[in-house]
Amino acid sequence: MNTLGIVLALLGAVLAALMAGIGSAIAVGMGGQAAAGVVTEDPGKFGKVLILQLLPGTQGIYGLLIAFITLTQIGVIGGGGAEVTFAKGLLYFAACLPMAIVGYYSAVSQAKASVGSIGVVAKRPEQFGKAMLFPIMVETYAIFALLISILAITGVGNLNI
C-alpha cells in the first residue's frame, strides 16, 4: 500500500490550518494590543475596536475549513479510507498551499491595516465605517485563496489518478 500519497495530502491539510492559524493568532494579537490602548483611554470604543481586532482572525477559520475539506476528501474524517496515490496526494498538497501561504500573509497584512484603522477610531470614532474598509480590502485576497483551494481540492477529488 502506498502511504506517501496520504502523507502528502495530510501535510497539505495541516499546513493550511497551521499557517493560516499562526497568521491569524499573530494578527489578532497585534490588533488586541492596539485595541487595548484605545479602550484604556475610552472604554466606550470597545465594540468598534473589537470588530477591527477580530477581522484578521478569519484566515484561521478559512485554513481550518480547507483542512476539514481535505481530510474529508481523503477519508480521514468520515471514514471510507480512500486510496490516495502519490500523484493525488501531491495534488491535494498543492491545492492546500494557496490557503496556507496567502492565509498567513494576508492575516499579518490585515492586522497592520486593522491597527491603522483602530488608530482612526481612536481619534475619529464617527469614521468607523470607512476605517473598516481598509482591513476588509485585505480580506478579499484571503477569500480568493480560500476559493481556489476549495475548487482545487474538489477537482483533485474528482480525478481518477
ROSE-4610 file (N, C-alpha, C; in Angstrom, 1 decimal, always signed):
// ROSE-4610
residu = [M/M/M/N/N/N/T/T/T/L/L/L/G/G/G/I/I/I/V/V/V/L/L/L/A/A/A/L/L/L/L/L/L/G/G/G/A/A/A/V/V/V/L/L/L/A/A/A/A/A/A/L/L/L/M/M/M/A/A/A/G/G/G/I/I/I/G/G/G/S/S/S/A/A/A/I/I/I/A/A/A/V/V/V/G/G/G/M/M/M/G/G/G/G/G/G/Q/Q/Q/A/A/A/A/A/A/A/A/A/G/G/G/V/V/V/V/V/V/T/T/T/E/E/E/D/D/D/P/P/P/G/G/G/K/K/K/F/F/F/G/G/G/K/K/K/V/V/V/L/L/L/I/I/I/L/L/L/Q/Q/Q/L/L/L/L/L/L/P/P/P/G/G/G/T/T/T/Q/Q/Q/G/G/G/I/I/I/Y/Y/Y/G/G/G/L/L/L/L/L/L/I/I/I/A/A/A/F/F/F/I/I/I/T/T/T/L/L/L/T/T/T/Q/Q/Q/I/I/I/G/G/G/V/V/V/I/I/I/G/G/G/G/G/G/G/G/G/G/G/G/A/A/A/E/E/E/V/V/V/T/T/T/F/F/F/A/A/A/K/K/K/G/G/G/L/L/L/L/L/L/Y/Y/Y/F/F/F/A/A/A/A/A/A/C/C/C/L/L/L/P/P/P/M/M/M/A/A/A/I/I/I/V/V/V/G/G/G/Y/Y/Y/Y/Y/Y/S/S/S/A/A/A/V/V/V/S/S/S/Q/Q/Q/A/A/A/K/K/K/A/A/A/S/S/S/V/V/V/G/G/G/S/S/S/I/I/I/G/G/G/V/V/V/V/V/V/A/A/A/K/K/K/R/R/R/P/P/P/E/E/E/Q/Q/Q/F/F/F/G/G/G/K/K/K/A/A/A/M/M/M/L/L/L/F/F/F/P/P/P/I/I/I/M/M/M/V/V/V/E/E/E/T/T/T/Y/Y/Y/A/A/A/I/I/I/F/F/F/A/A/A/L/L/L/L/L/L/I/I/I/S/S/S/I/I/I/L/L/L/A/A/A/I/I/I/T/T/T/G/G/G/V/V/V/G/G/G/N/N/N/L/L/L/N/N/N/I/I/I]
num = [1/1/1/2/2/2/3/3/3/4/4/4/5/5/5/6/6/6/7/7/7/8/8/8/9/9/9/10/10/10/11/11/11/12/12/12/13/13/13/14/14/14/15/15/15/16/16/16/17/17/17/18/18/18/19/19/19/20/20/20/21/21/21/22/22/22/23/23/23/24/24/24/25/25/25/26/26/26/27/27/27/28/28/28/29/29/29/30/30/30/31/31/31/32/32/32/33/33/33/34/34/34/35/35/35/36/36/36/37/37/37/38/38/38/39/39/39/40/40/40/41/41/41/42/42/42/43/43/43/44/44/44/45/45/45/46/46/46/47/47/47/48/48/48/49/49/49/50/50/50/51/51/51/52/52/52/53/53/53/54/54/54/55/55/55/56/56/56/57/57/57/58/58/58/59/59/59/60/60/60/61/61/61/62/62/62/63/63/63/64/64/64/65/65/65/66/66/66/67/67/67/68/68/68/69/69/69/70/70/70/71/71/71/72/72/72/73/73/73/74/74/74/75/75/75/76/76/76/77/77/77/78/78/78/79/79/79/80/80/80/81/81/81/82/82/82/83/83/83/84/84/84/85/85/85/86/86/86/87/87/87/88/88/88/89/89/89/90/90/90/91/91/91/92/92/92/93/93/93/94/94/94/95/95/95/96/96/96/97/97/97/98/98/98/99/99/99/100/100/100/101/101/101/102/102/102/103/103/103/104/104/104/105/105/105/106/106/106/107/107/107/108/108/108/109/109/109/110/110/110/111/111/111/112/112/112/113/113/113/114/114/114/115/115/115/116/116/116/117/117/117/118/118/118/119/119/119/120/120/120/121/121/121/122/122/122/123/123/123/124/124/124/125/125/125/126/126/126/127/127/127/128/128/128/129/129/129/130/130/130/131/131/131/132/132/132/133/133/133/134/134/134/135/135/135/136/136/136/137/137/137/138/138/138/139/139/139/140/140/140/141/141/141/142/142/142/143/143/143/144/144/144/145/145/145/146/146/146/147/147/147/148/148/148/149/149/149/150/150/150/151/151/151/152/152/152/153/153/153/154/154/154/155/155/155/156/156/156/157/157/157/158/158/158/159/159/159/160/160/160/161/161/161]
x = [+0.8/+0.0/+0.9/+0.6/+1.3/+0.8/+1.6/+1.2/+1.7/+2.6/+3.2/+2.1/+1.1/+0.1/-0.7/-1.2/-2.0/-1.1/+0.1/+1.0/+1.1/+1.3/+1.3/+0.0/-1.1/-2.4/-2.6/-2.3/-2.3/-1.5/-0.3/+0.7/+0.1/-0.6/-1.2/-2.3/-3.2/-4.2/-3.7/-2.7/-2.1/-1.5/-0.8/-0.2/-1.2/-2.3/-3.4/-3.9/-4.2/-4.7/-3.6/-2.4/-1.3/-0.9/-0.6/-0.1/-1.1/-2.4/-3.4/-3.7/-3.7/-3.9/-2.9/-1.6/-0.5/-0.6/-0.9/-1.1/-2.2/-3.3/-4.4/-4.1/-3.4/-3.1/-2.2/-1.2/-0.3/-1.1/-2.0/-2.7/-3.7/-4.4/-5.4/-4.7/-3.5/-2.7/-2.3/-1.8/-1.5/-2.7/-3.8/-5.0/-5.4/-5.3/-5.6/-4.8/-3.5/-2.6/-3.0/-3.3/-3.8/-5.1/-6.0/-7.4/-7.3/-6.5/-6.3/-5.9/-5.0/-4.6/-5.7/-6.6/-7.7/-8.7/-9.0/-10.0/-9.5/-8.2/-7.7/-8.1/-8.0/-8.4/-9.9/-10.6/-12.0/-12.7/-13.2/-13.9/-15.1/-15.7/-16.9/-16.6/-15.3/-15.0/-14.7/-15.0/-14.7/-15.2/-16.5/-17.2/-16.6/-16.3/-15.7/-14.3/-13.5/-12.1/-12.1/-13.0/-13.1/-13.4/-14.3/-14.5/-13.3/-12.6/-11.4/-10.3/-10.2/-9.3/-9.6/-10.8/-11.2/-11.2/-11.2/-11.2/-10.1/-8.8/-7.8/-7.8/-8.8/-9.0/-9.6/-10.2/-10.9/-10.0/-8.8/-7.9/-7.7/-7.6/-7.5/-8.7/-9.9/-11.1/-11.1/-10.6/-10.6/-9.6/-8.4/-7.5/-8.0/-8.8/-9.4/-10.4/-11.2/-12.2/-11.5/-10.4/-9.6/-9.1/-8.6/-8.1/-9.3/-10.5/-11.6/-12.0/-12.1/-12.5/-11.5/-10.2/-9.2/-9.3/-9.4/-9.4/-10.7/-11.8/-13.0/-12.8/-12.2/-11.9/-11.0/-10.1/-9.1/-9.6/-10.7/-11.3/-10.8/-10.0/-9.6/-10.7/-11.6/-12.8/-14.0/-14.8/-16.0/-15.7/-14.5/-14.2/-14.1/-14.2/-14.1/-12.7/-11.7/-10.4/-10.0/-10.2/-10.0/-8.5/-8.2/-6.9/-6.3/-5.2/-4.6/-3.3/-3.2/-2.0/-1.0/+0.3/+1.3/+0.9/+0.5/+0.1/-1.0/-2.0/-3.2/-2.8/-2.0/-1.5/-0.8/+0.1/+0.8/-0.1/-1.2/-2.1/-2.9/-3.3/-4.0/-3.1/-1.8/-0.8/-0.8/-0.7/-0.6/-1.9/-3.0/-4.3/-4.5/-3.8/-3.9/-2.9/-1.9/-0.9/-1.5/-2.4/-2.9/-3.4/-4.2/-4.8/-3.7/-2.7/-1.6/-0.8/-0.4/+0.5/-0.2/-1.2/-2.0/-2.7/-3.1/-3.8/-2.8/-1.6/-0.6/-0.3/+0.1/+0.5/-0.7/-1.8/-3.0/-3.4/-3.3/-3.7/-2.8/-1.5/-0.5/-0.7/-0.9/-1.1/-2.4/-3.4/-4.7/-4.6/-3.7/-3.5/-2.9/-2.0/-1.4/-2.5/-3.4/-4.5/-5.4/-5.7/-6.6/-6.0/-4.7/-4.1/-4.2/-4.0/-4.2/-5.6/-6.5/-8.0/-8.4/-7.8/-8.0/-7.6/-6.4/-6.0/-7.0/-7.6/-8.6/-9.8/-10.2/-11.4/-11.0/-9.8/-9.4/-9.5/-9.2/-9.3/-10.6/-11.2/-12.4/-13.4/-14.0/-14.9/-16.1/-16.4/-17.5/-17.1/-15.8/-15.3/-15.1/-15.8/-15.6/-15.9/-17.0/-17.4/-16.3/-15.7/-14.6/-13.3/-13.1/-11.9/-12.0/-13.2/-13.3/-13.0/-13.1/-12.8/-11.4/-10.4/-9.0/-8.7/-9.0/-8.7/-9.6/-10.8/-11.7/-11.1/-10.4/-9.8/-8.8/-8.0/-7.0/-7.7/-8.9/-9.7/-10.0/-10.2/-10.5/-9.6/-8.3/-7.3/-7.3/-7.7/-7.8/-9.0/-10.1/-11.2/-10.9/-10.1/-9.6/-8.9/-7.9/-7.2/-8.1/-9.0/-10.0/-10.7/-11.2/-12.0/-11.1/-9.9/-9.0/-8.7/-8.4/-8.1/-9.3/-10.5/-11.7/-11.9/-11.8/-12.0/-11.0/-9.7/-8.7/-8.8/-9.2/-9.4/-10.5/-11.6/-12.8/-12.4/-11.6/-11.2/-10.3/-9.4/-8.5/-9.3/-10.3/-11.2/-11.9/-12.1/-12.9/-11.9/-10.6/-9.7/-9.5/-9.3/-9.1/-7.6/-6.7/-5.3/-4.7]
y = [-1.2/+0.0/+1.3/+2.2/+3.4/+4.4/+4.7/+5.7/+7.1/+7.3/+8.6/+9.6/+9.1/+10.0/+10.6/+9.8/+10.2/+11.1/+10.9/+11.7/+13.1/+13.2/+14.5/+15.2/+14.6/+15.2/+15.7/+14.9/+15.3/+16.5/+16.5/+17.6/+18.9/+18.8/+20.0/+20.5/+19.6/+20.0/+20.6/+20.0/+20.6/+22.0/+22.1/+23.4/+24.5/+24.2/+25.2/+25.6/+24.7/+25.1/+25.8/+25.2/+25.8/+27.2/+27.4/+28.7/+29.8/+29.5/+30.5/+30.7/+29.7/+29.8/+30.7/+30.4/+31.2/+32.7/+32.9/+34.3/+35.0/+34.3/+34.9/+35.2/+34.2/+34.4/+35.6/+35.8/+36.9/+38.2/+38.1/+39.3/+39.8/+38.8/+39.2/+39.7/+39.2/+39.7/+41.2/+41.5/+42.8/+43.8/+43.3/+44.2/+44.3/+43.3/+43.4/+44.4/+44.4/+45.4/+46.8/+47.1/+48.4/+48.7/+47.8/+48.0/+48.2/+47.5/+47.7/+49.2/+49.7/+51.1/+52.1/+51.8/+52.7/+52.6/+51.4/+51.1/+51.7/+51.8/+52.4/+53.8/+54.5/+55.9/+56.2/+55.3/+55.5/+54.1/+53.6/+52.3/+52.2/+53.3/+53.3/+52.9/+52.8/+52.4/+50.9/+50.2/+48.8/+48.0/+48.2/+47.4/+47.6/+48.9/+49.2/+48.6/+48.8/+48.3/+46.7/+46.1/+44.7/+44.1/+44.7/+44.3/+44.4/+45.5/+45.6/+44.7/+44.3/+43.4/+42.0/+41.6/+40.3/+40.0/+41.0/+40.8/+39.9/+40.1/+39.2/+37.7/+37.4/+36.1/+35.1/+35.7/+34.8/+33.9/+34.3/+33.4/+32.1/+32.1/+30.9/+30.0/+30.6/+29.8/+29.2/+30.0/+29.5/+28.4/+28.5/+27.4/+26.1/+26.3/+25.1/+24.5/+25.3/+24.8/+24.0/+24.5/+23.8/+22.4/+22.4/+21.2/+20.2/+20.6/+19.7/+19.2/+20.0/+19.5/+18.5/+18.8/+17.8/+16.5/+16.6/+15.4/+14.6/+15.2/+14.5/+13.9/+14.6/+14.0/+12.8/+12.8/+11.6/+10.5/+10.7/+9.6/+9.6/+10.6/+10.6/+11.0/+11.9/+12.2/+11.6/+10.9/+10.3/+8.9/+8.4/+7.0/+6.9/+5.7/+5.5/+5.0/+5.5/+5.1/+5.2/+6.3/+6.4/+6.2/+5.5/+5.3/+6.6/+7.1/+8.3/+8.0/+8.1/+7.8/+8.9/+8.7/+9.7/+10.9/+10.8/+11.9/+12.7/+12.0/+12.6/+13.3/+12.7/+13.3/+14.6/+14.6/+15.8/+16.9/+16.5/+17.5/+18.1/+17.2/+17.8/+18.7/+18.3/+19.2/+20.6/+20.6/+21.8/+22.6/+21.9/+22.6/+23.3/+22.8/+23.5/+24.7/+24.7/+25.8/+27.2/+27.5/+28.9/+29.4/+28.5/+29.0/+29.0/+28.1/+28.2/+29.4/+29.7/+30.9/+32.2/+32.3/+33.6/+33.8/+32.7/+32.9/+33.5/+33.0/+33.6/+35.1/+35.3/+36.7/+37.7/+37.3/+38.2/+38.5/+37.5/+37.8/+38.8/+38.7/+39.6/+41.0/+41.0/+42.3/+43.0/+42.1/+42.7/+43.2/+42.6/+43.2/+44.6/+44.8/+46.1/+47.1/+46.7/+47.6/+47.8/+46.8/+46.9/+47.8/+47.7/+48.5/+50.0/+50.3/+51.6/+52.1/+51.2/+51.6/+51.8/+51.0/+51.3/+52.6/+53.1/+54.4/+55.5/+55.2/+56.1/+56.2/+55.1/+55.0/+55.7/+55.6/+56.3/+57.8/+58.4/+59.8/+60.3/+59.5/+59.9/+58.7/+58.4/+57.2/+57.3/+58.5/+58.6/+58.0/+57.8/+57.3/+55.8/+55.1/+53.7/+52.9/+53.3/+52.6/+52.7/+53.8/+54.0/+53.2/+53.3/+52.6/+51.1/+50.5/+49.1/+48.7/+49.5/+49.2/+48.8/+49.4/+49.2/+47.7/+47.1/+45.7/+44.8/+45.2/+44.4/+44.2/+45.2/+45.0/+43.9/+43.8/+42.7/+41.3/+41.3/+40.1/+39.5/+40.3/+39.9/+38.8/+39.0/+38.1/+36.8/+36.8/+35.6/+34.8/+35.5/+34.8/+34.2/+34.9/+34.4/+33.1/+33.1/+31.9/+30.7/+31.1/+30.1/+29.4/+30.3/+29.7/+28.9/+29.3/+28.5/+27.2/+27.2/+25.9/+25.0/+25.5/+24.7/+24.1/+24.9/+24.4/+23.4/+23.6/+22.7/+21.3/+21.4/+20.2/+19.4/+20.1/+19.4/+18.7/+19.5/+19.0/+17.8/+17.8/+16.6/+15.4/+15.6/+14.5/+13.9/+14.6/+14.0/+13.3/+13.4/+12.8/+11.3/+10.6/+9.2/+8.9/+9.3/+9.0/+8.3]
z = [+0.0/+0.0/+0.0/-0.8/-1.0/+0.1/+1.1/+2.1/+1.9/+0.9/+0.7/+0.2/-0.6/-1.1/+0.0/+1.0/+2.1/+3.0/+3.1/+4.0/+3.3/+2.0/+1.3/+1.5/+1.3/+1.5/+2.9/+3.9/+5.3/+5.6/+5.0/+5.2/+4.6/+3.5/+2.9/+3.8/+4.3/+5.2/+6.5/+7.0/+8.3/+8.0/+6.9/+6.6/+6.4/+5.7/+5.6/+6.9/+7.8/+9.1/+10.0/+9.9/+10.7/+10.3/+9.0/+8.6/+8.7/+8.3/+8.4/+9.9/+10.7/+12.1/+12.8/+12.5/+13.1/+12.6/+11.3/+10.9/+11.6/+11.8/+12.5/+14.0/+14.6/+16.0/+16.2/+15.3/+15.3/+15.1/+14.1/+13.7/+14.8/+15.3/+16.4/+17.6/+17.9/+19.0/+18.7/+17.5/+17.1/+17.3/+16.8/+16.9/+18.3/+19.1/+20.6/+21.3/+21.0/+21.6/+21.3/+20.0/+19.7/+20.3/+20.3/+20.8/+22.3/+23.0/+24.5/+24.8/+24.0/+24.2/+24.1/+23.1/+22.8/+24.0/+24.4/+25.4/+26.7/+27.0/+28.2/+28.3/+27.1/+27.1/+27.0/+26.3/+26.1/+26.0/+27.1/+27.2/+26.3/+25.9/+25.1/+23.6/+23.2/+21.9/+21.8/+22.9/+22.9/+21.7/+21.5/+20.4/+19.0/+18.8/+17.4/+17.3/+18.3/+18.1/+18.2/+18.9/+18.9/+17.6/+16.8/+15.5/+14.6/+14.7/+13.9/+14.3/+15.6/+16.1/+15.5/+15.5/+15.1/+13.6/+12.8/+11.3/+10.8/+11.3/+10.7/+11.3/+12.1/+12.6/+11.7/+10.6/+9.7/+8.9/+8.6/+7.9/+8.6/+9.9/+10.7/+10.5/+10.4/+10.1/+8.7/+7.7/+6.4/+6.3/+6.9/+6.9/+7.5/+8.6/+9.2/+8.3/+7.6/+6.6/+5.5/+5.0/+3.9/+4.5/+5.7/+6.3/+6.5/+6.9/+7.1/+5.7/+4.7/+3.4/+2.8/+3.0/+2.5/+3.3/+4.6/+5.4/+5.1/+4.8/+4.4/+3.0/+2.1/+0.7/+0.7/+1.6/+1.6/+2.6/+3.2/+4.0/+5.5/+5.9/+7.3/+8.2/+7.8/+8.5/+7.8/+8.5/+7.9/+7.3/+7.5/+7.1/+5.6/+5.1/+3.7/+3.3/+4.0/+3.7/+2.2/+1.5/+0.1/-0.2/-1.3/-1.8/-2.4/-1.8/-2.2/-2.8/-4.1/-4.8/-4.6/-4.9/-4.7/-5.5/-6.8/-7.6/-7.0/-6.5/-5.9/-4.6/-3.8/-2.6/-2.9/-3.9/-4.3/-4.7/-5.5/-5.9/-4.8/-3.8/-2.6/-1.9/-1.7/-1.1/-1.8/-3.1/-3.8/-3.7/-3.7/-3.6/-2.2/-1.2/+0.1/+0.3/-0.6/-0.5/-0.6/-1.5/-1.6/-0.2/+0.5/+1.7/+2.8/+2.7/+3.7/+3.6/+2.4/+2.2/+2.2/+1.5/+1.4/+2.8/+3.4/+4.7/+5.7/+5.8/+6.7/+6.4/+5.2/+4.8/+4.8/+4.4/+4.4/+5.9/+6.8/+8.2/+8.8/+8.6/+9.1/+8.5/+7.2/+6.5/+6.9/+7.1/+7.6/+9.0/+9.8/+11.2/+11.1/+10.2/+10.0/+9.6/+8.7/+8.3/+9.5/+10.2/+11.4/+12.5/+12.7/+13.7/+13.3/+12.0/+11.5/+11.6/+11.4/+11.5/+12.9/+13.8/+15.3/+15.7/+15.1/+15.3/+14.8/+13.7/+13.1/+14.1/+14.6/+15.5/+16.8/+17.2/+18.5/+18.4/+17.2/+17.1/+16.5/+15.6/+14.9/+14.8/+16.0/+16.0/+15.0/+14.6/+13.6/+12.2/+12.0/+10.8/+10.8/+11.7/+11.8/+10.5/+9.9/+8.6/+7.6/+7.4/+6.5/+6.9/+8.2/+8.8/+8.6/+8.6/+8.4/+7.0/+6.0/+4.6/+4.4/+5.1/+4.9/+5.2/+6.4/+6.6/+5.7/+5.4/+4.6/+3.2/+2.7/+1.4/+1.4/+2.4/+2.5/+2.6/+3.3/+3.4/+2.0/+1.1/-0.3/-0.8/-0.5/-1.0/-0.3/+1.0/+1.7/+1.2/+0.8/+0.2/-1.1/-1.9/-3.2/-3.0/-2.0/-1.7/-1.2/-0.4/+0.1/-1.1/-2.0/-3.2/-4.1/-4.3/-5.2/-4.6/-3.3/-2.6/-2.6/-2.4/-2.4/-3.8/-4.8/-6.2/-6.5/-6.1/-6.5/-5.7/-4.4/-3.7/-4.2/-4.5/-5.1/-6.5/-7.3/-8.6/-8.4/-7.5/-7.3/-6.9/-6.0/-5.6/-6.7/-7.8/-9.0/-10.0/-9.8/-10.7/-10.4/-11.5/-11.4/-11.7/-10.8/-11.0/-9.7]
